[in-house]
Amino acid sequence: MGKVKKKCCRSKPKRCANCPVVALRLSKIESKGLRGKELRRAVKAARVY
């Protein structure tokens, strides 16, 4: 993940990868310690608007 932006641009149908909302969701995912297919699904769900 790149540099986190200050404000969400609300791009549709998915949030951009640098969105602060996505960054927060990914930090929660990271703390769960997911791997492989579960991790890919979680990242995809984190970017959904």
C-alpha positions in Angstrom: 0.0 0.0 0.0 1.2 3.5 -0.9 1.0 6.7 1.0 -2.4 7.2 2.6 -4.4 10.2 1.5 -5.9 12.7 3.9 -9.4 12.5 2.5 -11.4 9.8 0.7 -12.1 10.6 -3.0 -15.2 8.3 -3.0 -14.3 6.7 -6.3 -16.8 4.0 -7.4 -17.2 1.1 -7.7 -14.2 0.5 -5.5 -12.4 2.8 -3.1 -8.8 3.5 -4.2 -6.0 1.6 -2.4 -4.7 4.8 -0.8 -8.0 5.8 0.8 -7.9 6.3 4.6 -11.0 4.1 5.0 -9.3 1.3 3.3 -6.1 1.8 5.3 -8.1 1.5 8.5 -9.8 -1.6 7.4 -6.5 -3.2 6.2 -4.9 -2.5 9.6 -7.8 -4.4 11.2 -7.3 -7.3 8.7 -3.5 -7.3 9.4 -4.1 -7.7 13.1 -6.2 -10.9 12.5 -3.3 -12.5 10.7 -5.1 -13.7 7.6 -3.2 -15.6 4.9 -3.7 -16.6 1.3 -7.3 -16.8 -0.1 -8.8 -15.3 3.1 -6.5 -12.3 2.8 -7.4 -11.7 -0.8 -11.1 -11.8 0.0 -10.7 -9.5 3.0 -8.8 -6.9 0.9 -11.4 -7.0 -1.8 -14.1 -6.5 0.8 -12.2 -3.6 2.3 -12.2 -1.7 -1.0 -16.0 -2.1 -1.6 -17.8 1.2 -1.3 
